[in-house]
Amino acid sequence: MSIMARIQCKCGELLWNGQTPNESLLWVFSDRKMCNIYEQDSIDTLSLYNLIDYDIWKCPKCNRLYVFEHDNPSNTVKKIYKIEEMNYD
Ligand SMILES: [Zn+2]
């Protein structure tokens, strides 16, 4: 349902959203919106889609997250998150 696009991850992996379904694209909305959804008896899929705040692409190779604003038609990356190294003792 979103604009088809592709970006090259900083690790070199090519990401694109043209294959559906996939495990790379995540839809995110706030807890406040989730509470609004719970309060409704039912919600149609278009209404649910319109509640999304961010589209997040996850690189399958390095797990970086690329954050897009859902309502931004320019579809440009707003934030990039990289996993920090840490020891899990
Ligand atoms: Zn990557």
PDB file of the backbone (N, CA, C, O) and the ligand in Angstrom, with CONECT records:
HET     ZN  A 101       1
ATOM      1  N   MET A   1       0.812  -1.203   0.000  1.00  0.00           N
ATOM      2  CA  MET A   1       0.000   0.000   0.000  1.00  0.00           C
ATOM      3  C   MET A   1       0.851   1.260   0.000  1.00  0.00           C
ATOM      4  O   MET A   1       0.364   2.335  -0.350  1.00  0.00           O
ATOM      5  N   SER A   2       2.102   1.143   0.383  1.00  0.00           N
ATOM      6  CA  SER A   2       2.947   2.336   0.393  1.00  0.00           C
ATOM      7  C   SER A   2       3.648   2.469  -0.958  1.00  0.00           C
ATOM      8  O   SER A   2       3.581   1.571  -1.797  1.00  0.00           O
ATOM      9  N   ILE A   3       4.311   3.588  -1.150  1.00  0.00           N
ATOM     10  CA  ILE A   3       5.032   3.833  -2.390  1.00  0.00           C
ATOM     11  C   ILE A   3       6.172   2.839  -2.506  1.00  0.00           C
ATOM     12  O   ILE A   3       6.928   2.629  -1.557  1.00  0.00           O
ATOM     13  N   MET A   4       6.291   2.233  -3.674  1.00  0.00           N
ATOM     14  CA  MET A   4       7.382   1.286  -3.849  1.00  0.00           C
ATOM     15  C   MET A   4       8.697   2.057  -3.926  1.00  0.00           C
ATOM     16  O   MET A   4       8.828   3.041  -4.654  1.00  0.00           O
ATOM     17  N   ALA A   5       9.645   1.582  -3.162  1.00  0.00           N
ATOM     18  CA  ALA A   5      10.919   2.286  -3.106  1.00  0.00           C
ATOM     19  C   ALA A   5      12.010   1.296  -2.739  1.00  0.00           C
ATOM     20  O   ALA A   5      11.742   0.181  -2.291  1.00  0.00           O
ATOM     21  N   ARG A   6      13.230   1.726  -2.937  1.00  0.00           N
ATOM     22  CA  ARG A   6      14.364   0.917  -2.513  1.00  0.00           C
ATOM     23  C   ARG A   6      15.452   1.838  -2.003  1.00  0.00           C
ATOM     24  O   ARG A   6      15.629   2.952  -2.496  1.00  0.00           O
ATOM     25  N   ILE A   7      16.167   1.362  -1.024  1.00  0.00           N
ATOM     26  CA  ILE A   7      17.300   2.108  -0.513  1.00  0.00           C
ATOM     27  C   ILE A   7      18.440   1.125  -0.283  1.00  0.00           C
ATOM     28  O   ILE A   7      18.220  -0.065  -0.056  1.00  0.00           O
ATOM     29  N   GLN A   8      19.655   1.645  -0.345  1.00  0.00           N
ATOM     30  CA  GLN A   8      20.802   0.802  -0.041  1.00  0.00           C
ATOM     31  C   GLN A   8      21.203   1.046   1.400  1.00  0.00           C
ATOM     32  O   GLN A   8      21.507   2.176   1.782  1.00  0.00           O
ATOM     33  N   CYS A   9      21.205  -0.008   2.202  1.00  0.00           N
ATOM     34  CA  CYS A   9      21.613   0.090   3.595  1.00  0.00           C
ATOM     35  C   CYS A   9      23.094   0.441   3.666  1.00  0.00           C
ATOM     36  O   CYS A   9      23.855   0.170   2.737  1.00  0.00           O
ATOM     37  N   LYS A  10      23.493   1.052   4.791  1.00  0.00           N
ATOM     38  CA  LYS A  10      24.906   1.410   4.969  1.00  0.00           C
ATOM     39  C   LYS A  10      25.809   0.189   4.967  1.00  0.00           C
ATOM     40  O   LYS A  10      27.011   0.316   4.735  1.00  0.00           O
ATOM     41  N   CYS A  11      25.247  -1.008   5.225  1.00  0.00           N
ATOM     42  CA  CYS A  11      26.048  -2.234   5.199  1.00  0.00           C
ATOM     43  C   CYS A  11      26.206  -2.775   3.788  1.00  0.00           C
ATOM     44  O   CYS A  11      26.973  -3.710   3.558  1.00  0.00           O
ATOM     45  N   GLY A  12      25.472  -2.181   2.833  1.00  0.00           N
ATOM     46  CA  GLY A  12      25.567  -2.633   1.450  1.00  0.00           C
ATOM     47  C   GLY A  12      24.336  -3.374   0.963  1.00  0.00           C
ATOM     48  O   GLY A  12      24.127  -3.506  -0.243  1.00  0.00           O
ATOM     49  N   GLU A  13      23.510  -3.864   1.899  1.00  0.00           N
ATOM     50  CA  GLU A  13      22.306  -4.614   1.529  1.00  0.00           C
ATOM     51  C   GLU A  13      21.307  -3.696   0.822  1.00  0.00           C
ATOM     52  O   GLU A  13      21.116  -2.548   1.222  1.00  0.00           O
ATOM     53  N   LEU A  14      20.683  -4.209  -0.217  1.00  0.00           N
ATOM     54  CA  LEU A  14      19.660  -3.432  -0.917  1.00  0.00           C
ATOM     55  C   LEU A  14      18.295  -3.762  -0.308  1.00  0.00           C
ATOM     56  O   LEU A  14      17.885  -4.923  -0.269  1.00  0.00           O
ATOM     57  N   LEU A  15      17.601  -2.729   0.164  1.00  0.00           N
ATOM     58  CA  LEU A  15      16.278  -2.918   0.773  1.00  0.00           C
ATOM     59  C   LEU A  15      15.225  -2.370  -0.177  1.00  0.00           C
ATOM     60  O   LEU A  15      15.419  -1.321  -0.793  1.00  0.00           O
ATOM     61  N   TRP A  16      14.113  -3.082  -0.293  1.00  0.00           N
ATOM     62  CA  TRP A  16      13.000  -2.553  -1.065  1.00  0.00           C
ATOM     63  C   TRP A  16      11.711  -3.129  -0.522  1.00  0.00           C
ATOM     64  O   TRP A  16      11.700  -4.172   0.132  1.00  0.00           O
ATOM     65  N   ASN A  17      10.624  -2.428  -0.808  1.00  0.00           N
ATOM     66  CA  ASN A  17       9.337  -2.812  -0.234  1.00  0.00           C
ATOM     67  C   ASN A  17       8.401  -3.392  -1.282  1.00  0.00           C
ATOM     68  O   ASN A  17       7.191  -3.457  -1.069  1.00  0.00           O
ATOM     69  N   GLY A  18       8.957  -3.813  -2.412  1.00  0.00           N
ATOM     70  CA  GLY A  18       8.105  -4.285  -3.496  1.00  0.00           C
ATOM     71  C   GLY A  18       7.580  -5.690  -3.308  1.00  0.00           C
ATOM     72  O   GLY A  18       6.640  -6.086  -3.997  1.00  0.00           O
ATOM     73  N   GLN A  19       8.158  -6.459  -2.394  1.00  0.00           N
ATOM     74  CA  GLN A  19       7.708  -7.835  -2.182  1.00  0.00           C
ATOM     75  C   GLN A  19       6.779  -7.888  -0.977  1.00  0.00           C
ATOM     76  O   GLN A  19       7.181  -7.545   0.135  1.00  0.00           O
ATOM     77  N   THR A  20       5.547  -8.312  -1.191  1.00  0.00           N
ATOM     78  CA  THR A  20       4.572  -8.369  -0.108  1.00  0.00           C
ATOM     79  C   THR A  20       3.935  -9.747  -0.077  1.00  0.00           C
ATOM     80  O   THR A  20       3.560 -10.250  -1.136  1.00  0.00           O
ATOM     81  N   PRO A  21       3.791 -10.383   1.072  1.00  0.00           N
ATOM     82  CA  PRO A  21       4.249  -9.902   2.383  1.00  0.00           C
ATOM     83  C   PRO A  21       5.747 -10.070   2.559  1.00  0.00           C
ATOM     84  O   PRO A  21       6.384 -10.850   1.851  1.00  0.00           O
ATOM     85  N   ASN A  22       6.298  -9.339   3.502  1.00  0.00           N
ATOM     86  CA  ASN A  22       7.717  -9.485   3.825  1.00  0.00           C
ATOM     87  C   ASN A  22       7.917  -9.268   5.321  1.00  0.00           C
ATOM     88  O   ASN A  22       6.996  -8.854   6.027  1.00  0.00           O
ATOM     89  N   GLU A  23       9.103  -9.546   5.787  1.00  0.00           N
ATOM     90  CA  GLU A  23       9.435  -9.409   7.210  1.00  0.00           C
ATOM     91  C   GLU A  23      10.299  -8.180   7.465  1.00  0.00           C
ATOM     92  O   GLU A  23      10.746  -7.963   8.591  1.00  0.00           O
ATOM     93  N   SER A  24      10.537  -7.383   6.444  1.00  0.00           N
ATOM     94  CA  SER A  24      11.423  -6.226   6.589  1.00  0.00           C
ATOM     95  C   SER A  24      10.690  -4.940   6.909  1.00  0.00           C
ATOM     96  O   SER A  24      11.255  -4.045   7.538  1.00  0.00           O
ATOM     97  N   LEU A  25       9.435  -4.833   6.485  1.00  0.00           N
ATOM     98  CA  LEU A  25       8.682  -3.607   6.675  1.00  0.00           C
ATOM     99  C   LEU A  25       7.777  -3.744   7.898  1.00  0.00           C
ATOM    100  O   LEU A  25       6.983  -4.680   7.997  1.00  0.00           O
ATOM    101  N   LEU A  26       7.910  -2.796   8.825  1.00  0.00           N
ATOM    102  CA  LEU A  26       7.142  -2.803  10.069  1.00  0.00           C
ATOM    103  C   LEU A  26       6.275  -1.554  10.113  1.00  0.00           C
ATOM    104  O   LEU A  26       6.714  -0.472   9.725  1.00  0.00           O
ATOM    105  N   TRP A  27       5.045  -1.707  10.586  1.00  0.00           N
ATOM    106  CA  TRP A  27       4.127  -0.578  10.723  1.00  0.00           C
ATOM    107  C   TRP A  27       4.031  -0.237  12.196  1.00  0.00           C
ATOM    108  O   TRP A  27       3.791  -1.116  13.023  1.00  0.00           O
ATOM    109  N   VAL A  28       4.217   1.046  12.538  1.00  0.00           N
ATOM    110  CA  VAL A  28       4.275   1.440  13.948  1.00  0.00           C
ATOM    111  C   VAL A  28       3.277   2.549  14.233  1.00  0.00           C
ATOM    112  O   VAL A  28       3.169   3.513  13.476  1.00  0.00           O
ATOM    113  N   PHE A  29       2.557   2.403  15.322  1.00  0.00           N
ATOM    114  CA  PHE A  29       1.765   3.519  15.819  1.00  0.00           C
ATOM    115  C   PHE A  29       1.850   3.556  17.330  1.00  0.00           C
ATOM    116  O   PHE A  29       2.238   2.584  17.978  1.00  0.00           O
ATOM    117  N   SER A  30       1.472   4.719  17.882  1.00  0.00           N
ATOM    118  CA  SER A  30       1.682   4.967  19.307  1.00  0.00           C
ATOM    119  C   SER A  30       0.711   4.171  20.174  1.00  0.00           C
ATOM    120  O   SER A  30      -0.289   3.638  19.693  1.00  0.00           O
ATOM    121  N   ASP A  31       1.030   4.107  21.450  1.00  0.00           N
ATOM    122  CA  ASP A  31       0.152   3.468  22.427  1.00  0.00           C
ATOM    123  C   ASP A  31      -1.187   4.204  22.495  1.00  0.00           C
ATOM    124  O   ASP A  31      -2.237   3.583  22.660  1.00  0.00           O
ATOM    125  N   ARG A  32      -1.138   5.534  22.367  1.00  0.00           N
ATOM    126  CA  ARG A  32      -2.392   6.304  22.395  1.00  0.00           C
ATOM    127  C   ARG A  32      -3.323   5.864  21.266  1.00  0.00           C
ATOM    128  O   ARG A  32      -4.525   5.693  21.471  1.00  0.00           O
ATOM    129  N   LYS A  33      -2.764   5.686  20.091  1.00  0.00           N
ATOM    130  CA  LYS A  33      -3.582   5.227  18.972  1.00  0.00           C
ATOM    131  C   LYS A  33      -4.041   3.793  19.173  1.00  0.00           C
ATOM    132  O   LYS A  33      -5.158   3.434  18.799  1.00  0.00           O
ATOM    133  N   MET A  34      -3.180   2.973  19.765  1.00  0.00           N
ATOM    134  CA  MET A  34      -3.573   1.590  20.041  1.00  0.00           C
ATOM    135  C   MET A  34      -4.742   1.565  21.014  1.00  0.00           C
ATOM    136  O   MET A  34      -5.649   0.747  20.867  1.00  0.00           O
ATOM    137  N   CYS A  35      -4.732   2.452  22.009  1.00  0.00           N
ATOM    138  CA  CYS A  35      -5.850   2.529  22.955  1.00  0.00           C
ATOM    139  C   CYS A  35      -7.129   2.946  22.233  1.00  0.00           C
ATOM    140  O   CYS A  35      -8.207   2.435  22.535  1.00  0.00           O
ATOM    141  N   ASN A  36      -7.013   3.868  21.283  1.00  0.00           N
ATOM    142  CA  ASN A  36      -8.186   4.260  20.497  1.00  0.00           C
ATOM    143  C   ASN A  36      -8.732   3.077  19.702  1.00  0.00           C
ATOM    144  O   ASN A  36      -9.945   2.911  19.576  1.00  0.00           O
ATOM    145  N   ILE A  37      -7.844   2.272  19.178  1.00  0.00           N
ATOM    146  CA  ILE A  37      -8.261   1.086  18.419  1.00  0.00           C
ATOM    147  C   ILE A  37      -8.986   0.107  19.336  1.00  0.00           C
ATOM    148  O   ILE A  37     -10.018  -0.450  18.963  1.00  0.00           O
ATOM    149  N   TYR A  38      -8.436  -0.105  20.555  1.00  0.00           N
ATOM    150  CA  TYR A  38      -9.070  -1.017  21.513  1.00  0.00           C
ATOM    151  C   TYR A  38     -10.475  -0.565  21.872  1.00  0.00           C
ATOM    152  O   TYR A  38     -11.366  -1.384  22.098  1.00  0.00           O
ATOM    153  N   GLU A  39     -10.666   0.765  21.921  1.00  0.00           N
ATOM    154  CA  GLU A  39     -11.969   1.293  22.326  1.00  0.00           C
ATOM    155  C   GLU A  39     -13.041   1.108  21.267  1.00  0.00           C
ATOM    156  O   GLU A  39     -14.233   1.220  21.555  1.00  0.00           O
ATOM    157  N   GLN A  40     -12.618   0.824  20.041  1.00  0.00           N
ATOM    158  CA  GLN A  40     -13.601   0.610  18.981  1.00  0.00           C
ATOM    159  C   GLN A  40     -13.960  -0.875  18.922  1.00  0.00           C
ATOM    160  O   GLN A  40     -13.127  -1.744  19.180  1.00  0.00           O
ATOM    161  N   ASP A  41     -15.214  -1.144  18.577  1.00  0.00           N
ATOM    162  CA  ASP A  41     -15.629  -2.537  18.459  1.00  0.00           C
ATOM    163  C   ASP A  41     -14.944  -3.202  17.271  1.00  0.00           C
ATOM    164  O   ASP A  41     -14.538  -4.362  17.336  1.00  0.00           O
ATOM    165  N   SER A  42     -14.825  -2.447  16.194  1.00  0.00           N
ATOM    166  CA  SER A  42     -14.110  -2.963  15.034  1.00  0.00           C
ATOM    167  C   SER A  42     -13.550  -1.773  14.268  1.00  0.00           C
ATOM    168  O   SER A  42     -13.993  -0.639  14.448  1.00  0.00           O
ATOM    169  N   ILE A  43     -12.591  -2.040  13.430  1.00  0.00           N
ATOM    170  CA  ILE A  43     -11.980  -0.962  12.657  1.00  0.00           C
ATOM    171  C   ILE A  43     -11.667  -1.519  11.271  1.00  0.00           C
ATOM    172  O   ILE A  43     -11.154  -2.630  11.136  1.00  0.00           O
ATOM    173  N   ASP A  44     -11.984  -0.733  10.250  1.00  0.00           N
ATOM    174  CA  ASP A  44     -11.695  -1.216   8.904  1.00  0.00           C
ATOM    175  C   ASP A  44     -10.217  -1.031   8.602  1.00  0.00           C
ATOM    176  O   ASP A  44      -9.536  -0.227   9.238  1.00  0.00           O
ATOM    177  N   THR A  45      -9.743  -1.768   7.649  1.00  0.00           N
ATOM    178  CA  THR A  45      -8.296  -1.799   7.397  1.00  0.00           C
ATOM    179  C   THR A  45      -7.762  -0.453   6.916  1.00  0.00           C
ATOM    180  O   THR A  45      -6.627  -0.099   7.237  1.00  0.00           O
ATOM    181  N   LEU A  46      -8.549   0.305   6.157  1.00  0.00           N
ATOM    182  CA  LEU A  46      -8.073   1.606   5.696  1.00  0.00           C
ATOM    183  C   LEU A  46      -7.921   2.574   6.873  1.00  0.00           C
ATOM    184  O   LEU A  46      -6.960   3.341   6.928  1.00  0.00           O
ATOM    185  N   SER A  47      -8.862   2.535   7.805  1.00  0.00           N
ATOM    186  CA  SER A  47      -8.757   3.385   8.999  1.00  0.00           C
ATOM    187  C   SER A  47      -7.529   3.003   9.817  1.00  0.00           C
ATOM    188  O   SER A  47      -6.810   3.864  10.321  1.00  0.00           O
ATOM    189  N   LEU A  48      -7.304   1.703   9.938  1.00  0.00           N
ATOM    190  CA  LEU A  48      -6.127   1.237  10.673  1.00  0.00           C
ATOM    191  C   LEU A  48      -4.848   1.707   9.978  1.00  0.00           C
ATOM    192  O   LEU A  48      -3.908   2.162  10.629  1.00  0.00           O
ATOM    193  N   TYR A  49      -4.827   1.593   8.672  1.00  0.00           N
ATOM    194  CA  TYR A  49      -3.659   2.008   7.887  1.00  0.00           C
ATOM    195  C   TYR A  49      -3.381   3.494   8.094  1.00  0.00           C
ATOM    196  O   TYR A  49      -2.225   3.908   8.180  1.00  0.00           O
ATOM    197  N   ASN A  50      -4.446   4.294   8.174  1.00  0.00           N
ATOM    198  CA  ASN A  50      -4.284   5.737   8.324  1.00  0.00           C
ATOM    199  C   ASN A  50      -3.807   6.142   9.717  1.00  0.00           C
ATOM    200  O   ASN A  50      -3.390   7.283   9.913  1.00  0.00           O
ATOM    201  N   LEU A  51      -3.861   5.238  10.674  1.00  0.00           N
ATOM    202  CA  LEU A  51      -3.398   5.532  12.033  1.00  0.00           C
ATOM    203  C   LEU A  51      -1.887   5.338  12.191  1.00  0.00           C
ATOM    204  O   LEU A  51      -1.305   5.761  13.190  1.00  0.00           O
ATOM    205  N   ILE A  52      -1.269   4.711  11.222  1.00  0.00           N
ATOM    206  CA  ILE A  52       0.157   4.407  11.333  1.00  0.00           C
ATOM    207  C   ILE A  52       0.977   5.691  11.407  1.00  0.00           C
ATOM    208  O   ILE A  52       0.762   6.620  10.628  1.00  0.00           O
ATOM    209  N   ASP A  53       1.914   5.738  12.345  1.00  0.00           N
ATOM    210  CA  ASP A  53       2.798   6.902  12.489  1.00  0.00           C
ATOM    211  C   ASP A  53       4.063   6.769  11.648  1.00  0.00           C
ATOM    212  O   ASP A  53       4.484   7.716  10.983  1.00  0.00           O
ATOM    213  N   TYR A  54       4.654   5.594  11.686  1.00  0.00           N
ATOM    214  CA  TYR A  54       5.943   5.402  11.020  1.00  0.00           C
ATOM    215  C   TYR A  54       5.976   4.086  10.256  1.00  0.00           C
ATOM    216  O   TYR A  54       5.417   3.079  10.691  1.00  0.00           O
ATOM    217  N   ASP A  55       6.643   4.119   9.110  1.00  0.00           N
ATOM    218  CA  ASP A  55       6.999   2.908   8.383  1.00  0.00           C
ATOM    219  C   ASP A  55       8.461   2.646   8.713  1.00  0.00           C
ATOM    220  O   ASP A  55       9.304   3.531   8.561  1.00  0.00           O
ATOM    221  N   ILE A  56       8.758   1.453   9.155  1.00  0.00           N
ATOM    222  CA  ILE A  56      10.130   1.123   9.534  1.00  0.00           C
ATOM    223  C   ILE A  56      10.627  -0.029   8.674  1.00  0.00           C
ATOM    224  O   ILE A  56       9.992  -1.080   8.586  1.00  0.00           O
ATOM    225  N   TRP A  57      11.762   0.188   8.051  1.00  0.00           N
ATOM    226  CA  TRP A  57      12.381  -0.879   7.276  1.00  0.00           C
ATOM    227  C   TRP A  57      13.529  -1.439   8.100  1.00  0.00           C
ATOM    228  O   TRP A  57      14.363  -0.695   8.616  1.00  0.00           O
ATOM    229  N   LYS A  58      13.559  -2.747   8.214  1.00  0.00           N
ATOM    230  CA  LYS A  58      14.633  -3.400   8.968  1.00  0.00           C
ATOM    231  C   LYS A  58      15.533  -4.145   7.998  1.00  0.00           C
ATOM    232  O   LYS A  58      15.080  -4.983   7.217  1.00  0.00           O
ATOM    233  N   CYS A  59      16.823  -3.819   8.064  1.00  0.00           N
ATOM    234  CA  CYS A  59      17.786  -4.510   7.197  1.00  0.00           C
ATOM    235  C   CYS A  59      17.949  -5.945   7.700  1.00  0.00           C
ATOM    236  O   CYS A  59      18.269  -6.143   8.873  1.00  0.00           O
ATOM    237  N   PRO A  60      17.738  -6.946   6.849  1.00  0.00           N
ATOM    238  CA  PRO A  60      17.864  -8.342   7.287  1.00  0.00           C
ATOM    239  C   PRO A  60      19.294  -8.754   7.565  1.00  0.00           C
ATOM    240  O   PRO A  60      19.530  -9.779   8.205  1.00  0.00           O
ATOM    241  N   LYS A  61      20.255  -7.969   7.092  1.00  0.00           N
ATOM    242  CA  LYS A  61      21.664  -8.339   7.248  1.00  0.00           C
ATOM    243  C   LYS A  61      22.248  -7.766   8.541  1.00  0.00           C
ATOM    244  O   LYS A  61      22.874  -8.495   9.310  1.00  0.00           O
ATOM    245  N   CYS A  62      22.048  -6.460   8.789  1.00  0.00           N
ATOM    246  CA  CYS A  62      22.688  -5.816   9.940  1.00  0.00           C
ATOM    247  C   CYS A  62      21.678  -5.319  10.978  1.00  0.00           C
ATOM    248  O   CYS A  62      22.070  -4.809  12.028  1.00  0.00           O
ATOM    249  N   ASN A  63      20.390  -5.465  10.692  1.00  0.00           N
ATOM    250  CA  ASN A  63      19.301  -5.068  11.604  1.00  0.00           C
ATOM    251  C   ASN A  63      19.187  -3.568  11.840  1.00  0.00           C
ATOM    252  O   ASN A  63      18.494  -3.150  12.767  1.00  0.00           O
ATOM    253  N   ARG A  64      19.854  -2.738  11.018  1.00  0.00           N
ATOM    254  CA  ARG A  64      19.589  -1.303  11.112  1.00  0.00           C
ATOM    255  C   ARG A  64      18.109  -1.054  10.831  1.00  0.00           C
ATOM    256  O   ARG A  64      17.476  -1.792  10.077  1.00  0.00           O
ATOM    257  N   LEU A  65      17.570  -0.006  11.448  1.00  0.00           N
ATOM    258  CA  LEU A  65      16.186   0.389  11.231  1.00  0.00           C
ATOM    259  C   LEU A  65      16.158   1.736  10.518  1.00  0.00           C
ATOM    260  O   LEU A  65      16.800   2.694  10.948  1.00  0.00           O
ATOM    261  N   TYR A  66      15.415   1.792   9.438  1.00  0.00           N
ATOM    262  CA  TYR A  66      15.222   3.027   8.672  1.00  0.00           C
ATOM    263  C   TYR A  66      13.796   3.499   8.911  1.00  0.00           C
ATOM    264  O   TYR A  66      12.839   2.781   8.621  1.00  0.00           O
ATOM    265  N   VAL A  67      13.657   4.714   9.445  1.00  0.00           N
ATOM    266  CA  VAL A  67      12.349   5.217   9.870  1.00  0.00           C
ATOM    267  C   VAL A  67      11.832   6.243   8.866  1.00  0.00           C
ATOM    268  O   VAL A  67      12.513   7.213   8.534  1.00  0.00           O
ATOM    269  N   PHE A  68      10.624   6.005   8.398  1.00  0.00           N
ATOM    270  CA  PHE A  68       9.925   6.937   7.498  1.00  0.00           C
ATOM    271  C   PHE A  68       8.669   7.419   8.204  1.00  0.00           C
ATOM    272  O   PHE A  68       8.005   6.654   8.903  1.00  0.00           O
ATOM    273  N   GLU A  69       8.345   8.703   8.016  1.00  0.00           N
ATOM    274  CA  GLU A  69       7.054   9.188   8.506  1.00  0.00           C
ATOM    275  C   GLU A  69       5.977   8.667   7.558  1.00  0.00           C
ATOM    276  O   GLU A  69       6.073   8.822   6.340  1.00  0.00           O
ATOM    277  N   HIS A  70       4.960   8.051   8.134  1.00  0.00           N
ATOM    278  CA  HIS A  70       3.956   7.385   7.312  1.00  0.00           C
ATOM    279  C   HIS A  70       3.217   8.356   6.382  1.00  0.00           C
ATOM    280  O   HIS A  70       2.898   8.017   5.243  1.00  0.00           O
ATOM    281  N   ASP A  71       2.953   9.557   6.880  1.00  0.00           N
ATOM    282  CA  ASP A  71       2.154  10.514   6.101  1.00  0.00           C
ATOM    283  C   ASP A  71       2.985  11.398   5.188  1.00  0.00           C
ATOM    284  O   ASP A  71       2.440  12.251   4.487  1.00  0.00           O
ATOM    285  N   ASN A  72       4.304  11.204   5.187  1.00  0.00           N
ATOM    286  CA  ASN A  72       5.169  12.059   4.385  1.00  0.00           C
ATOM    287  C   ASN A  72       5.255  11.521   2.957  1.00  0.00           C
ATOM    288  O   ASN A  72       5.861  10.474   2.725  1.00  0.00           O
ATOM    289  N   PRO A  73       4.666  12.216   2.018  1.00  0.00           N
ATOM    290  CA  PRO A  73       4.649  11.698   0.648  1.00  0.00           C
ATOM    291  C   PRO A  73       6.019  11.681  -0.014  1.00  0.00           C
ATOM    292  O   PRO A  73       6.212  10.980  -1.008  1.00  0.00           O
ATOM    293  N   SER A  74       6.976  12.441   0.520  1.00  0.00           N
ATOM    294  CA  SER A  74       8.299  12.436  -0.096  1.00  0.00           C
ATOM    295  C   SER A  74       9.034  11.132   0.193  1.00  0.00           C
ATOM    296  O   SER A  74       9.999  10.793  -0.491  1.00  0.00           O
ATOM    297  N   ASN A  75       8.566  10.388   1.231  1.00  0.00           N
ATOM    298  CA  ASN A  75       9.086   9.060   1.509  1.00  0.00           C
ATOM    299  C   ASN A  75      10.597   9.058   1.748  1.00  0.00           C
ATOM    300  O   ASN A  75      11.296   8.137   1.325  1.00  0.00           O
ATOM    301  N   THR A  76      11.095  10.089   2.427  1.00  0.00           N
ATOM    302  CA  THR A  76      12.517  10.143   2.727  1.00  0.00           C
ATOM    303  C   THR A  76      12.776   9.615   4.134  1.00  0.00           C
ATOM    304  O   THR A  76      11.930   9.738   5.020  1.00  0.00           O
ATOM    305  N   VAL A  77      13.949   9.029   4.329  1.00  0.00           N
ATOM    306  CA  VAL A  77      14.318   8.483   5.630  1.00  0.00           C
ATOM    307  C   VAL A  77      14.451   9.611   6.640  1.00  0.00           C
ATOM    308  O   VAL A  77      15.115  10.612   6.374  1.00  0.00           O
ATOM    309  N   LYS A  78      13.814   9.450   7.810  1.00  0.00           N
ATOM    310  CA  LYS A  78      13.891  10.470   8.849  1.00  0.00           C
ATOM    311  C   LYS A  78      14.929  10.139   9.903  1.00  0.00           C
ATOM    312  O   LYS A  78      15.586  11.037  10.430  1.00  0.00           O
ATOM    313  N   LYS A  79      15.086   8.858  10.219  1.00  0.00           N
ATOM    314  CA  LYS A  79      16.050   8.443  11.230  1.00  0.00           C
ATOM    315  C   LYS A  79      16.594   7.067  10.847  1.00  0.00           C
ATOM    316  O   LYS A  79      15.914   6.264  10.208  1.00  0.00           O
ATOM    317  N   ILE A  80      17.838   6.820  11.254  1.00  0.00           N
ATOM    318  CA  ILE A  80      18.442   5.501  11.085  1.00  0.00           C
ATOM    319  C   ILE A  80      18.942   5.043  12.444  1.00  0.00           C
ATOM    320  O   ILE A  80      19.662   5.777  13.122  1.00  0.00           O
ATOM    321  N   TYR A  81      18.565   3.834  12.847  1.00  0.00           N
ATOM    322  CA  TYR A  81      19.013   3.274  14.132  1.00  0.00           C
ATOM    323  C   TYR A  81      19.885   2.051  13.867  1.00  0.00           C
ATOM    324  O   TYR A  81      19.549   1.173  13.073  1.00  0.00           O
ATOM    325  N   LYS A  82      21.015   2.033  14.564  1.00  0.00           N
ATOM    326  CA  LYS A  82      21.947   0.913  14.442  1.00  0.00           C
ATOM    327  C   LYS A  82      22.080   0.246  15.805  1.00  0.00           C
ATOM    328  O   LYS A  82      22.147   0.925  16.829  1.00  0.00           O
ATOM    329  N   ILE A  83      22.116  -1.054  15.817  1.00  0.00           N
ATOM    330  CA  ILE A  83      22.260  -1.783  17.069  1.00  0.00           C
ATOM    331  C   ILE A  83      23.625  -1.501  17.700  1.00  0.00           C
ATOM    332  O   ILE A  83      24.655  -1.548  17.028  1.00  0.00           O
ATOM    333  N   GLU A  84      23.614  -1.211  18.995  1.00  0.00           N
ATOM    334  CA  GLU A  84      24.875  -1.011  19.711  1.00  0.00           C
ATOM    335  C   GLU A  84      25.434  -2.356  20.148  1.00  0.00           C
ATOM    336  O   GLU A  84      24.694  -3.294  20.441  1.00  0.00           O
ATOM    337  N   GLU A  85      26.760  -2.423  20.183  1.00  0.00           N
ATOM    338  CA  GLU A  85      27.389  -3.618  20.715  1.00  0.00           C
ATOM    339  C   GLU A  85      27.199  -3.647  22.224  1.00  0.00           C
ATOM    340  O   GLU A  85      27.422  -2.636  22.889  1.00  0.00           O
ATOM    341  N   MET A  86      26.797  -4.772  22.771  1.00  0.00           N
ATOM    342  CA  MET A  86      26.705  -4.889  24.213  1.00  0.00           C
ATOM    343  C   MET A  86      26.819  -6.354  24.621  1.00  0.00           C
ATOM    344  O   MET A  86      26.513  -7.264  23.851  1.00  0.00           O
ATOM    345  N   ASN A  87      27.264  -6.547  25.841  1.00  0.00           N
ATOM    346  CA  ASN A  87      27.418  -7.903  26.355  1.00  0.00           C
ATOM    347  C   ASN A  87      26.187  -8.305  27.145  1.00  0.00           C
ATOM    348  O   ASN A  87      25.735  -7.570  28.023  1.00  0.00           O
ATOM    349  N   TYR A  88      25.655  -9.459  26.837  1.00  0.00           N
ATOM    350  CA  TYR A  88      24.481  -9.956  27.556  1.00  0.00           C
ATOM    351  C   TYR A  88      24.945 -11.031  28.535  1.00  0.00           C
ATOM    352  O   TYR A  88      24.965 -12.216  28.203  1.00  0.00           O
ATOM    353  N   ASP A  89      25.314 -10.614  29.731  1.00  0.00           N
ATOM    354  CA  ASP A  89      25.790 -11.586  30.741  1.00  0.00           C
ATOM    355  C   ASP A  89      24.637 -12.105  31.584  1.00  0.00           C
ATOM    356  O   ASP A  89      24.846 -12.925  32.478  1.00  0.00           O
TER     357      ASP A  89
HETATM  358 ZN    ZN A 101      22.166  -3.376   6.682  1.00  0.00          ZN2+
END
